[in-house]
Amino acid sequence: MIKVAVDAMGGDNAPGEIVAGAVEAVREKSGIQVALIGREELVKAELAKYTYNQEQIQVVNATEAIATEEPPVNAIRRKKDSSIVIGMNMVKKKEADAFVSAGSSGAILVGGQVIVGRIKGVERPPLAPLIPTERGVSLLIDCGANVDARSSHLVQFAQMGSIYMEHVLGIKNPTVAIVNIGAEEEKGNALVKETFPLLKECPGINFIGSIEAREIPHGGADVIVSEAFVGNVILKLYEGLGDTLIKKVKSGMMMNLRSKIGALLVKPAIKETLKSFDASKYGGAPLLGLNGLVVKTHGNAKRTEVRNSIIQCVTFKEQAINEKIRESLGAQKDIPQ
């Protein structure tokens, strides 16, 4: 039985959608236990709306919550009874196999490193979401954790991303590319120019060179490497453009009688196509390189994304991703806290 601690108070739709997602997860997977962390009376009131195997869900009371606007370091230090800190400590103490939260990104990043701790040899843990592409999915690494990354960090991102894609997604010898403003090796800023030759020489990864942003939606590489500023811009533009296109398509289909008739004919095909580009079906973004699994979901995550984020923890645990990262980076012991 794999136990996942879930921040029931984090995100725009907490606790309702978070609890609903947890219920859907245990209904789908009998091998999951969920610990919902939050204000007990609120969480139990939401749970009362559903029928589920009560042995698979427990409620862990948390009297505090960390708001998005709070300074992350101070919040982690001062709010010891917050849902994020309790969840992180459960992972650290091996009381849970993973922690999932839609709450404060800053607090999750700080808590992951300060409480859960890094695997020895990992310089900077990156956030790595799966993004839909024409060919399936790609891993965007880093998308928000390390804005001022160094070349050695990006090389490790490529290594960890390759391990994730091979063992979680089953992609053998996944291709790796670095985000650049052109395909030529001599192009790019100082960080890209410094990192490119290191990736070429790095054993164990299938580096194919630079990738321009326009090639990412086409599935130009399995692992997309960048520092967090560029990665986050790509991710947010990706999401915003996707929403806009969906709205435009729907609006165009309703323009007149002819378009409405046409919409009825193509609706099943369009619905299936749009579903494949729904990022929520792929779960959240794992913070790779920690001693335990921490997954960050979108702040506006609803039940489907929460459910899938919980379920993705099972594959991560079963495939021993942390152990493979530790072995790959030549580390034997965890960094002491």
JOSUL-V830454 format. One record per backbone hydrogen bond with DSSP energy under -0.5 kcal/mol. CO is the residue of the C=O (numbers start at 1). NH is the residue of the N-H. E is the energy in kcal/mol with one decimal. If there is no record, write none. Layout:
CO:NH:E ; CO:NH:E
This chain:
2:4:-0.5 ; 2:33:-2.7 ; 3:5:-0.5 ; 3:97:-2.6 ; 3:98:-1.0 ; 4:35:-2.4 ; 5:100:-2.6 ; 6:8:-1.0 ; 6:37:-3.0 ; 7:10:-0.7 ; 8:15:-0.6 ; 11:14:-1.0 ; 13:17:-2.3 ; 13:18:-0.6 ; 15:19:-2.8 ; 16:20:-2.2 ; 17:21:-2.3 ; 18:22:-2.0 ; 19:23:-2.3 ; 20:24:-2.3 ; 21:25:-2.0 ; 22:26:-2.1 ; 23:27:-1.9 ; 24:28:-1.7 ; 25:29:-2.4 ; 28:30:-0.5 ; 29:32:-1.0 ; 31:2:-2.6 ; 33:4:-3.0 ; 34:36:-0.7 ; 34:58:-2.5 ; 35:6:-3.0 ; 35:37:-0.6 ; 36:38:-0.6 ; 36:60:-3.0 ; 37:8:-2.2 ; 37:9:-0.7 ; 38:62:-1.6 ; 39:42:-0.6 ; 39:43:-2.4 ; 40:44:-2.6 ; 41:45:-1.4 ; 42:46:-1.5 ; 43:47:-2.4 ; 44:48:-1.7 ; 46:49:-1.6 ; 47:50:-2.1 ; 52:54:-0.9 ; 53:56:-2.2 ; 54:57:-0.6 ; 56:34:-3.5 ; 58:36:-2.8 ; 59:61:-0.6 ; 60:38:-2.2 ; 64:83:-1.1 ; 65:67:-0.6 ; 66:104:-0.5 ; 67:70:-1.3 ; 71:75:-2.4 ; 72:76:-2.5 ; 73:77:-1.9 ; 74:78:-2.6 ; 75:79:-2.5 ; 78:80:-1.4 ; 79:82:-1.5 ; 81:64:-2.0 ; 82:86:-2.5 ; 83:87:-2.0 ; 84:88:-2.5 ; 85:89:-2.3 ; 86:90:-1.9 ; 87:91:-1.6 ; 88:92:-2.5 ; 89:93:-2.6 ; 90:95:-2.6 ; 90:96:-1.4 ; 91:94:-1.3 ; 97:293:-1.0 ; 98:5:-3.0 ; 99:295:-3.0 ; 100:7:-2.8 ; 101:297:-2.6 ; 104:108:-2.1 ; 105:109:-2.5 ; 106:110:-2.5 ; 107:111:-2.9 ; 108:112:-2.4 ; 109:113:-1.6 ; 110:114:-3.1 ; 111:115:-2.4 ; 111:116:-1.5 ; 112:117:-1.8 ; 117:291:-2.6 ; 118:335:-1.4 ; 119:122:-2.3 ; 121:123:-0.6 ; 126:288:-1.9 ; 127:142:-0.6 ; 127:143:-1.2 ; 128:286:-0.8 ; 129:140:-2.6 ; 131:138:-2.2 ; 133:136:-0.8 ; 136:133:-2.6 ; 138:131:-3.0 ; 138:140:-0.6 ; 139:141:-0.7 ; 139:224:-3.4 ; 140:129:-0.8 ; 141:226:-1.6 ; 146:149:-0.6 ; 146:228:-2.4 ; 147:149:-0.7 ; 150:154:-1.8 ; 151:155:-1.9 ; 152:156:-1.7 ; 153:157:-2.3 ; 154:158:-2.0 ; 155:159:-1.9 ; 156:160:-3.0 ; 157:161:-2.9 ; 158:162:-1.9 ; 159:163:-1.9 ; 160:164:-2.3 ; 161:165:-2.5 ; 162:166:-2.1 ; 163:167:-2.3 ; 164:168:-2.6 ; 164:169:-0.9 ; 165:171:-2.1 ; 170:172:-0.8 ; 171:174:-0.7 ; 174:206:-0.8 ; 175:222:-0.6 ; 175:223:-2.4 ; 176:208:-3.1 ; 176:209:-0.5 ; 177:225:-3.1 ; 178:211:-2.3 ; 183:210:-0.5 ; 184:187:-1.3 ; 189:193:-2.5 ; 190:194:-2.0 ; 191:195:-2.1 ; 192:196:-2.6 ; 193:197:-0.7 ; 194:198:-0.5 ; 195:199:-2.3 ; 196:200:-2.0 ; 197:201:-1.5 ; 198:202:-0.7 ; 202:205:-0.9 ; 205:207:-1.1 ; 206:176:-2.5 ; 209:178:-1.8 ; 211:180:-2.2 ; 212:215:-1.8 ; 212:216:-0.6 ; 213:216:-1.1 ; 213:217:-0.6 ; 215:220:-1.8 ; 216:219:-1.9 ; 217:134:-2.7 ; 222:139:-3.1 ; 223:177:-2.5 ; 223:225:-0.6 ; 224:141:-3.0 ; 225:179:-2.6 ; 227:231:-2.4 ; 228:232:-2.7 ; 229:233:-1.8 ; 230:234:-2.4 ; 231:235:-2.4 ; 232:236:-2.7 ; 233:237:-2.4 ; 234:238:-2.6 ; 235:239:-2.4 ; 236:240:-2.6 ; 237:241:-2.9 ; 238:242:-2.0 ; 239:243:-2.2 ; 240:244:-2.1 ; 241:245:-2.6 ; 242:246:-2.1 ; 243:247:-2.1 ; 244:248:-2.5 ; 245:249:-2.7 ; 246:250:-2.3 ; 247:251:-2.6 ; 248:252:-2.7 ; 249:253:-1.8 ; 250:254:-0.7 ; 251:254:-0.9 ; 252:255:-1.1 ; 256:260:-2.1 ; 257:261:-2.3 ; 258:262:-2.4 ; 259:263:-2.2 ; 260:264:-1.8 ; 261:265:-1.3 ; 262:266:-2.1 ; 263:267:-1.5 ; 266:270:-2.8 ; 267:271:-2.8 ; 268:272:-1.9 ; 269:273:-2.1 ; 270:274:-2.9 ; 271:275:-1.8 ; 272:276:-1.2 ; 273:277:-0.6 ; 274:277:-1.0 ; 275:278:-1.6 ; 277:279:-0.9 ; 278:281:-1.5 ; 279:282:-1.7 ; 280:283:-1.3 ; 284:286:-0.6 ; 285:296:-2.8 ; 286:128:-1.8 ; 286:288:-1.1 ; 287:290:-0.6 ; 289:119:-2.8 ; 293:99:-1.7 ; 294:287:-3.0 ; 295:101:-2.2 ; 295:297:-0.6 ; 296:285:-3.3 ; 298:301:-1.8 ; 299:12:-3.5 ; 299:13:-0.5 ; 302:306:-2.2 ; 303:307:-3.0 ; 304:308:-2.5 ; 305:309:-2.2 ; 306:310:-2.1 ; 307:311:-2.3 ; 308:312:-2.2 ; 309:313:-0.8 ; 310:313:-0.7 ; 310:314:-0.5 ; 311:314:-1.3 ; 311:315:-0.9 ; 312:316:-2.0 ; 313:317:-2.3 ; 314:318:-3.0 ; 315:319:-2.4 ; 316:321:-1.8 ; 317:320:-1.4 ; 320:324:-2.0 ; 321:325:-2.4 ; 322:326:-2.7 ; 323:327:-2.3 ; 324:328:-2.5 ; 325:329:-2.1 ; 326:331:-2.5 ; 327:330:-1.2
